[in-house]
Every structure is written in structure tokens, then in C-alpha cells.
Amino acid sequence: REPAELSDGFIPDSDNIPRGVLEFKIQNHDELKEKTQPVLVYCQSGMRGALAADTLNRMGYQTVYNLAGGFEQWTKQALPVAKDPDAW
């Protein structure tokens, strides 16, 4: 998600890589250097997440999931949300 959206909260233990810099920043995350590692992407509503998933597939990531409905759906289901302002 984009940095401005994080004030609404984020999924606990997730890493934030904005869609606009995904291709450049993903290799900075040690846990994502192995392209066989499953990856779940999410955005605010699911649209950018779908684009991110497609990009990662094209980059060779083998198991990529997009969170349907994004963070909005996550919060509607009352799933855990972190709001630590120091996390980003």
C-alpha cells in the first residue's frame, strides 16, 4: 500500500512495498529473494494488489496470491490490524 494509506493501519507482520516501486524494492526484503517463497500481496481494495501479483509472476515468483478485496475487506472481517506509527 502507499505510505499515506498506512495511517488506516496494516496487516500485522506485513512488509510495505508501494506498487510504484515494487520491481525496484522487492529484492531489499531478504525473505522475498527466494522466488519459490509464497507471497501474499494486498492493497487498499484489491486492484493494485492484482497488478502487483501479475508483476511478481512475470518476475518469476512462483506462488503469488492477491488478497481479494484488499485491506478494506480485511478490516470488514474484523481481522487483526496494526497501527504502529513507527513501523514504517
C-alpha positions, 0 to 999 in steps of 0.5 A: 500500500502507499505510505499515506494509506498506512495511517488506516493501519496494516496487516500485522507482520506485513512488509510495505512495498508501494506498487510504484516501486515494487520491481525496484524494492522487492529484492531489499526484503531478504525473505522475498529473494527466494522466488519459490517463497509464497507471497501474499500481496494486498492493497487498499481494495484489491486492484493494485494488489492484482497488478502487483501479483501479475508483476511478481509472476512475470518476475518469476515468483512462483506462488503469488496470491492477491488478497481479494478485496484488499485491506478494506475487506480485511478490516470488514472481517474484523481481522487483526490490524496494526497501527504502529506509527513507527513501523514504517 
